[in-house]
Amino acid sequence: MFELFDPQSDYRVTAGNLPHWYQPGVTYFVTIRTNDSIPKTVGAFWHRKRADWLNRHGINPSTADWKSALESLPRNHQREFHDRFSAQFLQYLDRGYGECLFKDREFSLLVAKSLLHFDDQRYRMGDFVVMPNHVHLLVCLLGETDIEKQCTSWKRYTAREINQRRRNSGRFWQEESFDHMVRSLDQFEAIQRYIANNPREAGLTGTQFLHYRYGDEETKSRILDS
């Protein structure tokens, strides 16, 4: 149901502020965040510290394949990187910077409905959680669906709808998304647990978040009918 990354099959890597790996028909863990979710000074400092760490370990952070180089380091170095930067980045998001518009159920439902709109057509949507200023999701691509283009589609539609309802304009989402191809069943299940526990870890209650678990047809119908 949720295919995993196969390093023996063809894949491509594109560069930007973040590298994006693509392989047809595999499962991704994706994080998209609002443009105001992390202060610019905090984000710039985080990127500088990450670049310094990678350079000190012989990895050029400006190349598209730096993640592949990271995975060739000893396990203890990989864990150090994750603890210092990946986990820290997610913790920044949970601090509740910005407007945190998705505490409003109207807007969290709008995002959830967009994620489920092409479920079982362009992709198979797994678990997701709409947090106050960001979204985490597991998604398995179908056919030739491209993860970058799909994320852009979700963001373009929801940004337009939200700005219209608020009579607002300007950038709503951060331009690039974080996407990671899931490499093992253990990793897939760990991400499921992270998604489920994220609201509690961030101190959220009630309608301040929206959690969907794959296979929950009742919740899916409620979202799509909203």
Residue, then its C-alpha position, 0 to 999 in steps of 0.5 A: m500500500f505504501e511503497l518504500f524508497d528503493p536505492q537500487s531503482d532510478y531516482r533523481v535529486t534536484a537542488g534548491n534551498l532544500p534538496h528534493w529526491y524523487q522516485p516514482g510510486v514511493t512514500y514521502f514524509v512531507t512538512i509544509r509550513t506557513n511563511d511566518s512559522i519561523p522568524k527569518t532571523v531564526g531560520a537564517f541562523w539554523h541554516r548557517k549552523r547546519a551548513d557549518w556542521l556539514n562542511r566540518h564533516g566533509i559535506n558540501p551543503s550546496t550540492a543536491d546530493w548532500k543528504s546521500a553524503l550524510e547517509s554515508l557517515p557513521r551512525n553516531h554522526q547521523r544521529e547527532f545531525h538529526d538531534r541538532f538540526s532535524a529535530q530542532f527544526l520541528q521543535y521550532l515549528d511547535r513553538g507557535y510562531g506567526e498567526c497560527l491560522f490553523k487553530d481555526r477549524e475552518f482553515s484546518l478543514l480547508v487544508a485537510k480537504s485539499l489533501l484528501h481531494f485526489d486521494d487514490q487518484r494522484y496519490r494515496m494519502g496516509d496519516f496527516v496532522v494540520m498543526p497551527n502553522h504547519v502540516h505533516l503528512l505521509v503520502c504515497l505517489l501514484g503513477e508519475t505524480d511528482i512530489e514537488k509539483q503536488c506540494t505546489s498544487w496543495k499550497r497554491y489552492t489553499a493559499r488562494e482560498i485562505n487569502q480570498r476568505r480573509r480578503n488578504s494577499g501575499r505569500f501564505w506558505q513557505e516556498e519550499s517544502f521538506d520532503h523525505m522518502v521513507r526508507s524502511l517500515d520502522q521509519f514509516e511507523a515512527i513517522q506515524r507515531y510522530i504525527a499522532n503525538n505531535p499535537r500533545e507534544a506541542g501542548l495543543t488541545g481540542t480543535q487547535f489541530l486536525h489529525y487524520r489516520y489512514g483508513d479512518e473513513e468516518t473522519k475522511s467523509r466528514i472532512l470531504d463533506s465540510 
